[in-house]
Amino acid sequence: MAATDHPEQPATLGPFAARLNLLFDRWAEKHGRALRNSDLAAGLTSAGHRISKAYVSQLRRGIRTNPSTALLEALAAFFGVPIDYFLGYDTVGCGSGDIDIPGGLIQPSLRRLVSTASGLSPAALEYLATIADALRLAEDLPGRPEVADL
């Protein structure tokens, strides 16, 4: 595996592995260096949750997909996210108190779209939705479902 210990084919990973790898990517962005599997294993072990570098690797590659609740809690504490993040909820707080919808999306293209649209005016967002509606029609997809205002 490469120096960053990042799996080669993230598109083929299950939801848990994809979410865990996203946290590794966020760590690198925040700290200016890659978080290695051994770094995470050492951090969790020093916090009282013993785990091996090999098991972290298996989680990140999707070989192991059902970690214990105790491990989920330890991972959540380490990365500063709620445990719900690992349970598949798309709107999760990531430590800042704000809702981070892009971070909860697994599909990179959707994450990019939502991140890019963030901060646009309501009029621009409505225009973007109109464009998306036209694209759905052009690709013979059903219209978008109505969504409640939250």
C-alpha positions, -999 to +999 in steps of 0.1 A: +000+000+000+012+036-007+027+059+020-007+072+028-022+037+033-051+048+011-070+020-006-065+018-044-102+016-055-124+037-032-153+036-057-157-002-050-158+002-012-188-001+010-204+028+028-184+023+061-150+021+044-158+051+022-168+072+052-137+062+071-115+070+042-132+104+038-122+111+075-086+101+066-087+126+037-101+153+060-074+147+085-047+152+058-063+184+047-066+197+083-031+186+095-011+190+063+000+154+064-015+120+058-029+100+087-014+065+084-033+034+096-006+029+122-012+065+135-049+058+139-042+024+156-017+041+180-041+069+188-070+046+195-048+023+216-035+052+237-072+063+242-080+028+256-093+010+225-067-015+214-067-020+176-041-032+152-028-014+121-039-045+101-075-042+113-076-005+104-064-015+069-091-041+066-118-016+077-105+009+051-104-017+023-139-029+031-127-064+041-141-059+076-175-041+076-191-045+110-169-030+137-181-031+173-200-002+189-170+004+211-148+008+181-173+031+164-174+053+195-136+054+196-134+063+159-160+090+164-141+105+193-108+103+175-121+121+144-145+144+162-177+133+145-209+118+160-212+080+159-242+086+135-216+094+108-206+058+106-242+046+107-250+061+073-268+093+081-262+119+054-266+150+076-241+148+103-223+174+124-186+172+121-176+188+154-183+224+146-220+224+154-229+230+117-246+204+096-222+190+070-242+175+042-214+172+017-193+153+041-221+128+046-224+121+009-204+091-003-206+097-041-178+122-049-196+139-077-226+148-054-202+159-027-185+182-052-218+196-064-232+203-030-199+219-018-197+240-049-233+252-045-227+261-008-230+299-003-249+307-035-278+330-032-314+315-030-320+327-066-288+309-079-297+277-060-332+278-076-316+282-110-293+253-103-323+232-094-340+241-126-309+231-146-308+198-127-345+192-135-337+198-172-308+173-170-330+147-154-356+151-181-329+149-208-316+116-193-352+102-190-350+102-152-381+108-130-387+143-117-372+152-084-393+143-054-407+171-033-386+179-003-398+195+029-382+228+039-362+221+071 
